[in-house]
Amino acid sequence: VSTQSTGGASLFSHSVSASTMPKFLKTGKVVILLNGRFAGRKAVIVQNYDTGDKGNKYGYGNAIVAGIDKYPQRVARSMAQKTIEKKSRVRPFFKRVNYTHFMPTRYSVTNIDFKKIVSEESFQPEKRKATNAALRKEFEEKYITGQNKWFFKKLRF
């Protein structure tokens, strides 16, 4: 980088402050988790909390995400119906994740209303099982209908 004077103008004059940046981490955005038990798994943002939000009791930007822990297996036409149902099962998860621990993708899932399924109360131990069952039902339904095919394929890298 050259250190020549540019007549008072900065070389990097297009700096954008955090408050004026567009919000792209919205509900329905598909993200890839980077750390922890679910690293490399795809998830969808259910609810996001920026650092300055009043409802954010944490000191950092975070989001509640719902994703797929175990992806459905490959299915062949020659398989029996019972085998196809077994291989089409999905194991879901939901958790709160710091913004720095996931990577947003260009994809979004708009045909599932996750806010009805996952909420702040879903994190209570007695409600986790029911929430996971509801998530599994929604994910499997979308997988069988063939919507959002990329979301239901395991990442290969």
Secondary structure, 3 states (H helix, E strand, C coil): CCCCCCCCCCCCCCCCCCCCCCCCCCCCEEEEECCCCCCCCEEEEEEEECCCCCCCCCCCCEEEEEEEEECCCCCCCCCCHHHHHHHCCCEEEEEEEEHHHEEEEEEECCCCCHHHCCCHHHHCHHHHHHHHHHHHHHHHHHHHHCCCHHHHCCCCC
